[in-house]
Amino acid sequence: MAPRGHVEDGGEMSEDARTGLVEWMRRRRRPLGAVGAVIAAGMSALWVVVVPDRVDTVTGVQEVVIRWGHPVCWALLAIVGVLIAVAAPKRIRDVVAVLAAGSYAAFVIAMLWP
């Protein structure tokens, strides 16, 4: 068995190291959620300003999804971070996270749609 925190020769973390990292994050869940919320809010603001060129070549729902899908996803992730920071129930956090994933999926599909 590898010592705690040891990365094995294959480049993978040992089970003890993985468990230790998970426990470290679990103990610091609230401040990590707050930091994640700030970063995600910044990304949301960035993607409100940075718009894919593809938005100029489409109209209607596809245009709206390309324009707003990515920043909405990041805004929802910021909300997830806040919910973690305030220790909101997991079910609520999960619903908002799934909405973020849906927003991003819609964005990707709209970008790839002919």
C-alpha positions as CSV (number, residue, x, y, z in Angstrom):
1,M,0.0,0.0,0.0
2,A,1.3,3.4,-0.9
3,P,1.8,6.1,1.8
4,R,-1.0,8.6,2.2
5,G,-0.9,11.3,-0.4
6,H,1.3,9.2,-2.6
7,V,0.8,9.2,-6.4
8,E,1.5,5.8,-7.8
9,D,3.8,5.2,-10.8
10,G,0.8,5.0,-13.1
11,G,0.1,8.7,-12.3
12,E,-3.0,7.8,-10.3
13,M,-3.7,8.8,-6.7
14,S,-3.7,6.0,-4.1
15,E,-7.0,5.2,-2.4
16,D,-5.7,6.9,0.8
17,A,-4.8,10.0,-1.1
18,R,-8.2,10.2,-2.8
19,T,-10.0,9.7,0.5
20,G,-7.8,12.3,2.2
21,L,-8.6,14.8,-0.6
22,V,-12.3,14.1,-0.4
23,E,-12.3,14.6,3.4
24,W,-10.3,17.8,3.0
25,M,-12.8,19.2,0.6
26,R,-15.8,18.0,2.7
27,R,-14.4,19.9,5.7
28,R,-14.0,23.0,3.7
29,R,-17.1,22.7,1.6
30,R,-18.6,26.1,2.6
31,P,-15.6,28.3,1.8
32,L,-14.9,26.3,-1.4
33,G,-18.5,26.9,-2.4
34,A,-18.1,30.6,-1.9
35,V,-14.9,30.7,-3.9
36,G,-16.6,28.7,-6.6
37,A,-19.5,31.1,-6.7
38,V,-17.3,34.1,-7.1
39,I,-15.3,32.4,-10.0
40,A,-18.5,31.2,-11.7
41,A,-20.1,34.7,-11.4
42,G,-17.0,36.2,-13.0
43,M,-17.2,33.6,-15.8
44,S,-20.9,34.5,-16.3
45,A,-20.1,38.1,-16.6
46,L,-17.3,37.3,-19.1
47,W,-19.6,35.3,-21.3
48,V,-22.2,38.0,-21.3
49,V,-19.5,40.2,-23.0
50,V,-17.8,37.5,-25.1
51,V,-20.4,36.2,-27.6
52,P,-19.6,33.4,-30.2
53,D,-19.5,34.7,-33.8
54,R,-22.0,32.0,-34.6
55,V,-24.7,34.2,-33.1
56,D,-24.6,36.5,-36.1
57,T,-25.5,33.7,-38.5
58,V,-28.6,32.3,-36.8
59,T,-32.0,33.7,-35.7
60,G,-34.8,32.9,-33.3
61,V,-34.5,30.4,-30.4
62,Q,-31.1,29.3,-31.7
63,E,-29.8,32.9,-31.5
64,V,-31.1,33.3,-28.0
65,V,-29.6,30.0,-26.8
66,I,-26.2,30.7,-28.3
67,R,-26.3,34.3,-26.9
68,W,-27.5,33.4,-23.3
69,G,-27.0,29.7,-22.8
70,H,-23.4,29.9,-21.7
71,P,-23.7,32.8,-19.3
72,V,-26.9,31.3,-17.8
73,C,-25.0,28.1,-17.2
74,W,-22.3,29.9,-15.3
75,A,-24.8,32.0,-13.4
76,L,-26.5,28.8,-12.3
77,L,-23.2,27.3,-11.2
78,A,-22.6,30.5,-9.2
79,I,-25.9,29.9,-7.5
80,V,-24.8,26.3,-6.8
81,G,-21.7,27.6,-5.1
82,V,-23.7,30.0,-3.0
83,L,-26.1,27.2,-2.0
84,I,-23.1,25.1,-1.0
85,A,-21.7,28.0,1.0
86,V,-25.0,28.4,2.9
87,A,-25.4,24.7,3.4
88,A,-28.7,24.5,1.4
89,P,-30.3,21.0,1.1
90,K,-28.5,18.8,-1.4
91,R,-31.7,18.3,-3.4
92,I,-31.9,22.1,-4.2
93,R,-28.3,22.2,-5.1
94,D,-28.7,19.2,-7.4
95,V,-31.7,20.7,-9.2
96,V,-29.8,24.0,-9.9
97,A,-26.8,22.0,-11.1
98,V,-28.9,19.9,-13.5
99,L,-30.4,23.2,-14.8
100,A,-26.9,24.5,-15.4
101,A,-26.0,21.3,-17.3
102,G,-29.2,21.6,-19.3
103,S,-28.4,25.2,-20.2
104,Y,-24.9,24.2,-21.3
105,A,-26.2,21.3,-23.3
106,A,-28.7,23.6,-25.1
107,F,-25.8,26.0,-25.9
108,V,-23.6,23.2,-27.3
109,I,-26.5,21.8,-29.4
110,A,-27.4,25.3,-30.7
111,M,-23.7,25.9,-31.6
112,L,-23.5,22.6,-33.5
113,W,-26.9,22.8,-35.1
114,P,-26.8,23.6,-38.9
